[in-house]
Amino acid sequence: MSWTQRQRQTFILANTEVTSPFLCPELKLHLITPSCSLWSATEKDLVELAIPDPFWGFCWAGGQALARYILDHAQLVAGKRVFVFGAGCGIEAIAAVMAGAAHVQAADIDPLAVEATQLNAALNGVSLEATTRDMIGASLSGYDLLLAGDMFYDAAFAARVLHWLRALAQTGMTILLADPGRGHIDQTLTTRLAVYQAPADVDVGGDHLQATTVFALT
């Protein structure tokens, strides 16, 4: 994508609506709702717009559950350096800042997701850093905690990510995951911390809830 930052911002603001996620009503996010044209965009439409699937425009179940857990257990992140993998709309990163993290770095390979994260951070009166670098395999030295919400939607990708996260956990980093039962996390490698009823996929209003688990990778 060769858009300028201003073009990305303009596109997001023109194609989203400010709304509060179901599990985190104290937050506000620029999200794609049924009143937005992107809600019904086809694959052909996205090709014509020259953008990948707008995952950043939805607040996925895992992200909501992990953000809720962080907000309710602020002591886990207070004063810590936090890395958020697969930032999407930025909800986990924003929650970490609000919970008192000393530093938050969000990463997503989609430039629109990084822009959405920054716009959403500003909407909630917080600041954080964000990058489009592919961080899988990075050592992440200096970070205390990694958050990954709803990043296990594909078996091959999940295996690759979990291999990296297990290596990070072995260095002493705390790894928190959240997943709505997509079936690609080996739960024998985790400790279950909490279960929330979160909206299913693109459900905005919470009409279709699904059990979504927050795990610690052990």
Residue pairs with C-beta under 8 A, 6 or more apart in sequence:
1 8
1 50
1 51
1 111
1 112
3 11
3 111
5 115
8 111
8 112
8 115
9 115
9 119
11 51
11 112
12 30
12 56
12 57
12 112
12 115
12 116
12 119
13 30
13 119
15 32
15 36
15 37
15 38
15 54
15 57
16 30
16 31
16 32
16 33
16 36
16 38
16 57
16 116
17 30
17 31
17 32
17 33
17 35
17 36
18 28
18 29
18 30
18 31
18 123
19 28
19 29
19 31
19 33
19 204
20 26
20 27
20 28
20 29
21 27
21 29
21 31
21 59
21 64
21 67
21 91
21 199
22 59
22 64
22 198
22 199
22 204
22 205
22 206
23 64
23 65
23 67
23 68
23 196
23 198
23 199
24 64
24 67
24 68
24 71
24 91
24 95
26 71
27 67
27 91
27 94
27 95
27 98
27 124
28 120
28 123
28 124
29 59
29 89
29 90
29 91
29 120
29 123
30 57
30 89
30 116
30 119
30 120
30 123
31 57
31 58
31 59
31 89
31 204
32 38
32 39
32 54
32 57
32 58
32 202
33 39
33 204
34 204
36 57
38 54
38 57
41 49
41 54
46 52
46 53
46 54
51 112
52 110
52 112
54 112
55 88
55 110
55 113
56 87
56 88
56 89
56 108
56 110
56 112
56 113
56 116
56 117
57 89
57 116
58 88
58 89
58 201
58 202
59 88
59 89
59 91
59 199
60 88
60 149
60 150
60 180
60 201
61 150
61 178
61 180
61 198
61 199
61 200
61 201
61 210
61 212
62 149
62 150
62 151
62 152
62 177
62 178
62 179
62 180
62 198
62 212
63 88
63 89
63 91
63 92
63 149
63 150
63 178
64 91
64 149
64 196
64 198
64 199
64 212
65 149
65 178
65 180
65 194
65 196
65 198
65 212
65 213
65 214
66 92
66 95
66 147
66 148
66 149
66 176
66 177
66 178
66 214
67 91
67 92
67 94
67 95
67 149
68 95
68 196
69 176
69 178
69 193
69 194
69 196
69 214
70 76
70 77
70 92
70 95
70 96
70 99
70 147
70 176
71 95
71 98
71 99
73 99
74 99
74 100
76 99
76 145
76 174
76 176
77 96
77 99
77 100
77 101
77 145
78 99
78 100
78 101
79 100
79 101
79 102
80 101
80 102
80 144
80 145
81 101
81 102
81 103
81 104
81 105
81 142
81 143
81 144
81 145
82 93
82 96
82 101
82 103
82 104
82 105
82 143
82 144
82 145
82 146
82 147
83 104
83 105
83 107
83 135
83 140
83 143
83 145
83 146
83 147
84 90
84 92
84 93
84 96
84 104
84 105
84 106
84 107
84 146
84 147
84 148
85 107
85 135
85 146
85 147
85 148
85 151
85 161
86 107
86 108
86 148
86 149
86 150
86 151
87 93
87 106
87 107
87 108
87 113
87 114
87 117
87 130
88 108
88 113
88 116
88 117
88 149
88 150
89 113
89 116
89 117
89 120
90 106
90 113
90 116
90 117
90 118
90 120
90 121
90 128
90 130
91 120
91 149
92 147
92 149
93 104
93 106
93 117
93 121
93 128
93 130
93 147
94 117
94 120
94 121
94 124
94 126
94 128
96 104
96 128
96 147
97 104
97 121
97 126
97 127
97 128
98 124
98 126
103 129
104 128
104 129
105 128
105 129
105 130
105 131
105 143
106 114
106 117
106 128
106 129
106 130
106 131
107 130
107 131
107 132
107 133
107 135
108 114
108 117
108 130
108 132
109 132
109 133
109 134
110 132
111 132
114 130
114 131
114 132
117 128
117 130
118 128
118 130
121 127
121 128
136 160
136 161
136 164
137 164
139 168
139 171
140 146
140 168
140 173
143 173
144 173
144 174
145 173
145 174
145 175
145 176
146 165
146 168
146 173
146 174
146 175
146 176
147 176
148 161
148 165
148 175
148 176
148 177
148 178
149 177
149 178
149 179
150 178
150 179
150 180
150 182
151 157
151 158
151 161
151 177
152 158
152 161
152 162
152 177
152 179
152 182
152 184
152 185
153 182
153 184
154 184
155 184
158 184
158 185
159 184
162 185
162 186
162 189
162 217
165 175
165 177
165 217
166 189
166 217
168 175
169 175
169 217
169 218
174 216
175 216
175 217
176 193
176 214
176 215
176 216
176 217
177 185
177 190
177 214
177 215
177 216
177 217
178 212
178 213
178 214
178 215
179 185
179 212
179 213
179 215
180 198
180 200
180 210
180 211
180 212
180 213
181 210
181 211
181 212
181 213
185 215
187 215
189 217
189 218
190 215
190 216
190 217
190 218
191 215
191 216
191 218
192 213
192 214
192 215
193 213
193 214
193 215
193 216
194 213
194 214
195 211
195 212
195 213
195 214
196 211
196 212
196 214
197 209
197 210
197 211
197 212
198 209
198 210
198 212
199 205
199 206
199 207
199 208
199 209
199 210
200 208
200 209
200 210
203 209
